[in-house]
Amino acid sequence: MASPRLLRTCLLAALSAVLVASAEIGPAQADPPEVAAAAVTFSDSFDGPAGAAVDSTKWQIETGDNVNNHERQYYTSGNKNAALDGQGRLVITARRENPANYQCWYGTCQYTSARLNTAGKFNAQYGHVEARLKVPRGQGMWPAFWMLGTPVDWPDSGEIDIMENVGFEPSTVHGTIHGPGYSGSGGIGAAYSLPNGQAFADAFHTFAVDWAPDSITWSVDGNVYQRRTPADLGGRQWVFNKPFFLILNLAVGGYWPGDPDGSTVFPQQLVVDHVSVTTGDSPAGGAIRGLAGKCVDVAGANSVNGTPVQLHDCNGSAAQRWTVGSDGTLRALGKCLDATGNGTADGTPVQLWDCTGGPNQRWAVSSARDIVNPQADKCLDVTGNNTANGTRLQIWTCTGGGNQKWTVG
């Protein structure tokens, strides 16, 4: 685990049912929608009897110490420090060992814990990578969900830290990328803090990245808090266009979190509800085609919040590659299709915006090829039935017209 630093299971594979309309009488109940569902390429919900080890076809257990960060734990094998709880969760336990039977870089180890990875079993390249976790608490605790590029030649092979938490910041998690010239304390990232002094150890939270060829976007519980692109590297190399494997671990001590002290109560646990990786029909997404065979397009391929979404000749660019999120979102350029201002009225324009988890960013694709915002009970619509390039898209009462029919993927 490099200083400042991944995946989610149990994915909802379909979008919610939706109201569609007939041409004469307006909206009416329709058959359940057919959706361009995300493909689950990796998933673990940690089902099994209490005390069992993790699935060895998905995970391998690392052993030993970590001198690089001056961590204090010894990672053990088997189910000593990583076991199922019998309720669909993995529990990684950090223990104070007295007396200890393991040798670390600094002498006899005082703590044991566990670190798991998917190296040689599963590699991700692009998609939605997610884990639902409950972190430990206490000075010196350092849980992480992260990824390393293959083959590992750190930092040149790259690292994506989906979630790191250090015990002295109970309300804050960090997301970071590391690569050649921006590693260790020079990693590029940002922090996300819960409001009102809430601690991440108090409840489960979902940590995710949405990873595309030219962007990585971090979120907590669906709330996006940063997006990184090659432009953020100041001319240094973007190394995130190749396979990465997943890692879950609970470290004790180290340069960043500092050592446990008298206030730290052991054992401490990192509890993992699920991990998953999902992709669309292709890692980079697919086109949404509509009126006159034209495509849903982000104007100017601009990822700035508020950029109009329009109709345009299909060109295969990133501005026209959309993925269907497991949460009902439609995503391009690392952001979401959004009904402006949370509007529900006819004529509300749609735009690109940071993914917030709000109902104005939820969409369902019906068997009649409507794309419906369930909150508004309205369809994605080409304004004025106009086929010209640059025609703004909006939401409108579903009519069954050709300007509301879309083919996804």
C-alpha positions, 0 to 999 in steps of 0.5 A, spaced: 500 500 500 503 506 497 501 512 501 495 516 500 491 510 496 478 497 491 469 493 489 462 492 490 458 486 489 450 485 489 449 490 483 442 492 481 442 490 474 436 493 472 433 500 472 426 501 475 420 500 471 417 506 468 411 510 465 410 511 458 405 514 454 400 513 448 400 518 442 392 520 444 391 519 451 398 521 455 402 517 460 399 510 462 402 504 465 407 500 460 410 493 461 416 493 465 422 496 461 427 492 458 434 496 459 441 496 457 443 493 463 451 494 466 455 487 465 457 485 472 464 483 470 466 481 478 462 480 484 463 478 491 457 478 496 461 474 501 456 468 502 458 462 506 458 460 513 461 464 519 469 463 519 470 461 512 475 463 508 474 468 502 473 465 495 480 463 493 477 463 486 476 470 486 482 472 492 488 471 494 491 472 501 498 476 501 502 475 507 508 478 511 510 485 513 510 492 509 517 496 511 515 501 505 510 505 509 513 503 516 506 499 517 506 495 524 502 489 522 504 482 519 499 480 514 497 473 516 494 467 511 488 463 511 482 465 515 486 468 521 484 475 520 480 475 514 473 471 514 466 471 512 461 472 518 455 468 515 451 474 514 454 476 507 460 480 509 467 479 509 471 481 516 478 483 516 480 484 523 486 487 526 489 484 532 494 486 538 498 480 538 501 479 545 505 475 545 507 476 538 509 470 533 511 474 527 517 478 525 516 484 522 521 490 519 522 493 526 522 486 530 517 482 533 510 484 530 505 487 535 499 486 530 496 482 525 491 483 520 489 481 512 490 484 505 487 481 499 488 482 492 485 479 485 492 479 482 492 473 477 484 472 478 481 478 476 483 484 472 479 491 471 480 495 465 475 501 466 468 501 468 464 502 475 468 499 481 465 499 488 465 496 495 460 497 500 464 498 507 464 499 514 471 502 516 474 501 523 476 507 528 482 509 532 488 512 532 493 508 527 488 504 523 489 505 516 483 501 511 484 501 504 480 499 498 485 500 492 488 498 485 495 496 482 496 496 475 499 490 472 505 488 471 506 491 478 512 496 477 510 501 482 509 507 481 510 507 474 505 501 473 500 506 477 495 506 483 488 508 484 486 509 491 478 508 491 478 509 499 483 510 504 481 512 511 486 514 517 484 513 524 485 521 526 480 523 521 474 519 522 470 523 518 474 523 512 476 519 506 481 520 501 481 518 493 488 518 490 492 516 483 499 515 483 504 514 477 511 516 475 512 523 478 506 523 482 507 518 487 507 517 495 505 524 498 506 527 491 499 523 489 494 527 486 487 526 489 482 529 494 478 528 500 471 527 502 468 529 509 461 527 512 457 532 514 456 534 522 462 530 524 459 524 522 464 518 523 465 513 517 466 508 522 459 509 524 455 506 518 456 502 512 458 507 506 459 505 498 466 507 495 466 507 488 470 510 482 467 510 475 473 509 470 474 511 463 480 511 458 481 519 459 478 520 466 477 517 473 471 519 478 470 518 485 464 518 489 461 516 496 454 514 497 453 516 490 456 523 491 461 525 486 467 529 489 473 529 484 474 527 477 481 526 474 484 527 467 490 527 463 490 534 464 491 534 471 498 531 471 502 537 468 505 533 462 506 527 466 504 520 464 497 518 464 498 510 466 491 508 467 489 505 460 491 498 462 488 492 467 489 493 474 487 488 480 483 490 486 486 490 493 482 490 500 486 491 506 487 494 513 494 496 515 496 498 522 500 504 523 505 507 518 508 514 516 501 517 514 496 514 520 502 514 525 502 508 530 496 506 535 496 509 542 493 508 548 486 510 546 486 505 540 482 499 542 483 492 539 481 488 535 478 493 530 475 491 523 474 493 516 467 490 514 466 489 507 459 488 505 460 487 497 465 488 492 463 489 484 466 491 477 461 493 472 461 495 465 457 497 459 457 493 453 464 496 451 469 499 456 468 505 453 460 505 453 456 506 447 452 510 443 444 512 444 441 513 437 435 517 436 431 522 431 434 521 424 439 516 426 443 521 430 446 521 437 445 524 444 452 528 444 455 532 449 456 539 446 463 540 444 465 534 448 466 539 454 465 536 461 464 542 465 458 542 469 452 545 465 454 543 458 448 542 454 446 535 451 444 535 444 442 531 438 448 531 433 451 526 427 454 520 430 461 520 430 464 515 435 467 520 440 467 520 447 462 525 447 457 520 445 459 514 449 454 513 454 454 507 459 448 505 463 450 505 471 447 500 476 444 506 479 440 508 473 444 513 471 446 515 464 454 517 464 459 520 459 465 523 460 465 521 467 459 525 469 451 524 468 445 526 464 441 531 468 435 534 468 437 541 469 435 544 476 431 538 478 426 540 474 420 536 472 416 541 467 415 540 460 421 543 456 426 542 462 433 542 458 438 536 460 445 537 461 451 534 463 453 534 471 457 531 476 453 525 478 450 526 485 445 520 486 439 525 485 432 523 482 433 528 476 439 523 474 435 517 474 433 514 467 429 508 465 429 505 458 422 502 456 421 496 451 418 502 447 425 505 446 423 511 451 428 514 456 424 516 462 426 520 468 421 517 473 421 523 478 418 527 472 414 521 469 417 524 462 421 522 456 427 524 453 425 529 447 428 532 441 426 539 442 421 541 436 422 535 433 428 538 430 433 534 426 439 539 426 445 538 429 446 542 436 438 541 437 437 541 445 435 535 448 429 536 454 424 532 458 417 532 455 410 528 457 411 522 453 407 522 446 410 516 443 413 520 437 419 519 434 423 525 437 422 520 444 425 514 441 432 511 442 436 505 441 441 505 447 448 501 446 
